[in-house]
Amino acid sequence: MRLIDSMMRIDVQSHIFPKEYIEVLEKNPHPPQVIRQGSEAIVTYGDVQTFRLQDEVYDPKRKLKDMDAADVDMALLSTNIPPPCMLSPELGNEGAHAINNAIVELVEQHPDRFAGLACLPWQNTDEAIVELDRVKELGFRGIMLYSHIGGEPVDSPQFEPVYTHAEFCEMPIVMHPTVPTWGEAIKDHWMIGMMGLQVDNSFALLRLILSGILERHPNLRVVMPHVGGILPYMSGRLDHQTEVLGRAREHITQPPSEYLRGIYLDTVSPSLQSLEYAFGFVGAENLLFGSDHPWVDMPRFVALIEKMSISSVDKAQVFGKNAQKLFKID
């Protein structure tokens, strides 16, 4: 295993899409669902968005090859979209189990290269807690939270027990966008992928802040992908709204920017300027290397961090040390 400055290089955003989960998506009675067109599997969100599932894109052998090409030692595996919390309640558990069991199998085959981030059936609160306990026992390093839960906001009261249990179990929450409930308004020109996903995920994190969830659960660790979406750049306006205009102060005791600076951001951005802004915003200890594989040229994202105008010690933290500490990776 290759080491950099005595630290591993760990990718905290790397995706798979198990065949077993595709079979669950085929049974979902409403979008998002998988439909077959000949030999192809198509994920559809009704008339809002569709995309093809290509087995070769998600092939673990390809992932390992690309990791080797970028000198990446370990990847934290998760499933991107659509997540099982978007499925009907009776399929949520089945979908989460399919994903998590597939990740377990890959981790067992490559324990030095892969670790797992689990999906939960968030729409079924009791079952989500049971699954959280199961994946904790199986060695998963964290759990996924998407920008809405079957259309319900992430700060809805029914989800509070899951946050409570995640904090108790010391399981970090890794956020990830999904197609917004308002996707119809921005479906033209591929604006969902260009901006909609990040904006919607930013609203989700803002809800965690303004609803007081992060206030009530101060030991809950949260990772926000894509250098924080739009929130770091809007933090001055957010603070002005709460601290000067006195809006949305009912559930928080600090300015929103203080909660934001306690969030971990990943480096999935093709912009050196954005990376350096994120580094300046959260500091050396709260920035994590991520690639969003398989949708990117992984060496390019590695090269951007290497170009950052920060010290070699700070680069070692970003590349691996921070992830080792947060996700308890030896």
Secondary structure, 3 states (H helix, E strand, C coil): CCCECCECCEEEEEECCCHHHHHHHHHCCCCCEEEEECCEEEEECCCCCEEEECCCCCCHHHHHHHHHHCCCCEEEEECCCCCHHHCCHHHHHHHHHHHHHHHHHHHHHCCCCEEEEECCCCCCHHHHHHHHHHHHHCCCCEEEEECCECCECCCCHHHHHHHHHHHHHCCCEEEECCCCCCHHHHCHHHHHHHHHHHHHHHHHHHHHHHCCHHHHCCCCCEEECHHHCCHHHHHHHHHHHHHHCCCCCCCCCCCHHHHHCCCEEECCCCCHHHHHHHHHHHCHHHEECCCCECCCCHHHHHHHHHHCCCCHHHHHHHHHHHHHHHHCCC
